[in-house]
Amino acid sequence: MRRHRHAKIVATVGPASSAPERLKALFLAGVDTFRLNFSHGTHDDHARVHAAIRALERETGRPIGILQDLQGPKIRIGTIAGGKLDLATGERVRFVRDGREGRADGIPLPHPEIFAAVAPGQELLIDDGRVRVRVIGIEEAAIDAEVVVGGPISDRKGVNLPGTVLALSPLTEKDRRDLAFGLDLGVDWVALSFVQTPSDVMEARGLIAGRAGLIAKIEKPSALEHIEDIIRISDGVMVARGDLGVELPPEDVPGRQKELVRACRHAVKPVIVATQMLDSMVSAPSPTRAEASDVATAVYDGADAVMLSAESAAGRYPVEAVAMMDRIIRRTEQHRLYRSLVAASEPEVEDSPPHAVAAAAAGLADAIGAAAIVAFTSSGTTAARIARKRPNVPILAVTPEAAVSRRLSLYWGAHSVLGEEIDSYEAMVAKAADTAATEGFAQAPDLVVVVAGIPFGTPGTTNNLRVVELRRPASGV
């Protein structure tokens, strides 16, 4: 099954999409990786979905990625007296660490780390920034603030603190239980919420221990201050524009998105652009023109993948949303400006033989009009290096590792194929030609560019480049 596009689609599974027949419909419509959101659902729920996806994988013969998204710490106010409190602009309010029935002079905020970190002049954003207060005084167990933007607040509404780094691990006890469960299931990627510093990523990486790829969700401005190190020690990045857009001025988010996509491409790490991409399709059968442009912008930027959240998890039109995203990606990649825009953000080739060979393969394939690039890879790195160049031809990533094959479903342009380990140059040439033909990417007398590392099966040794012409079988008696 061939996708006629390069950018990939991630879709969140939820009540609207968890049935096996609906998962199949979503996959056929274009989903490459399914996201299991551990902010919702039970372990049994996620186990059933995981099993259904793996059954679908066996039925279709195509690797399918599964991304586990951990909830992370949730900072919320406590219980409000009467369930609701209206705050007026200019009003003075007090947040208390140990309060129970909140009023304006004692709104519960049961998070000691906030009291330890916040400083006068900083803002607290309540309910996704609908209500804003500015800190004017701090005591050991109380914060005095002035309401900057008034409005109603109610029980358990979320609190964001832009510009404040909290002494808070991104892994709660719930996350640790969920992570152990997901790794035992066999998820391919783990998305880590509430990343603030590189040490947050290292903590999760130690627990994952190579059993899945680690994606850092960029949703805190503090993460942007350490972004190069966070990208370097992660296996991928998610631009989580929902929370990031609460804590950053909205006008800053598009530029930050472009910076993150470019930085990940330079680092040869996949990047997912997420949140509210086709949000109106939660309740409508088609998106707004602005939403279509939003998806197209991420594709023009060179993102590896775009993601659906509520649209596929709880919306009325999950299959239609996936099909629409597929159409937007394909039409964008076919536009006459696409190649020039993607090339404009192309990073310089790193000064190493593996990167140079991968870049040469991409350039050669474009120059000779090859039908495909066949990359033999044991870790996925060879295919990722080629994808970094964003060639105009598909990348067939042949790997003997099922886990690698599934993770490659997140990489730009990679059509992963599970195959046996090769042990000779002749076997490599024959396998490349056969794979390109059987997967429907080439036929005689098409050319394919073959990339591999010798010795075979040694990760990181991209050092061999070959052009192969597919030949028709010789006629015989």
Salt bridges, closest charged atoms under 4 A:
ASP32 OD1 - ARG3 NE 3.23
ASP32 OD2 - ARG5 NH1 2.97
ASP45 OD1 - ARG48 NH2 2.56
GLU57 OE2 - ARG54 NH1 3.58
GLU57 OE1 - ARG406 NH2 2.74
GLU59 OE2 - LYS24 NZ 2.52
ASP69 OD2 - ARG35 NE 2.77
ASP69 OD1 - LYS217 NZ 3.06
GLU113 OE2 - HIS111 ND1 3.26
GLU123 OE1 - ARG132 NH1 3.30
GLU123 OE2 - ARG134 NH2 3.30
ASP127 OD1 - ARG130 NH1 3.16
ASP127 OD1 - LYS157 NZ 3.91
ASP128 OD2 - ARG130 NH1 3.81
GLU139 OE2 - ARG94 NH2 2.89
ASP144 OD1 - ARG94 NE 2.81
ASP178 OD1 - HIS43 NE2 2.68
ASP178 OD2 - LYS174 NZ 2.58
ASP184 OD1 - ARG211 NH2 3.11
ASP188 OD2 - ARG54 NH2 3.01
GLU203 OE2 - ARG176 NH2 2.43
ASP229 OD1 - ARG232 NH2 3.39
ASP235 OD2 - ARG205 NH2 3.19
GLU247 OE2 - LYS220 NZ 2.96
GLU259 OE1 - ARG256 NH1 3.26
ASP294 OD2 - ARG241 NH2 2.79
ASP301 OD1 - LYS258 NZ 2.58
ASP304 OD1 - ARG390 NH2 3.39
ASP326 OD1 - ARG5 NE 2.53
ASP326 OD2 - ARG330 NE 2.69
GLU346 OE2 - LYS389 NZ 2.40
GLU350 OE1 - HIS355 NE2 3.48
GLU350 OE2 - ARG388 NH2 3.79
GLU439 OE1 - HIS415 NE2 2.78
